[in-house]
């Protein structure tokens, strides 16, 4: 799941699909509906992969907190807030999450 660190014209990061619409951000920064749908589907695919490949332990890479945890946490805050409200997802990190291992990791960081 790519973050908004690149601001090149025409670049569409997957995190931005949750909030960058052409209606509000214009054609330079916003994404059309088809692009947003594809990026949101990619988010689900990547969360599914991470759920299946998360190592045992309280953190993403095991027993110790790493940069992986620190870089994923802010993106997960976006996902927790926006995906259910804007795209109708179940809370990706709540009790009925389709990603129980990631939900436990996320709740452990709060």
Secondary structure, DSSP 8 states (H G I E B T S, - for coil): ---TT---TT---TGGGGT-BHHHHHHHH-B-HHHHHHHHHHHHHHHHHHHHH--SSSBTTBSS--HHHHHHHHHHHHHHHHHHHHH----TTSTT-S-HHHHHHHHHH-
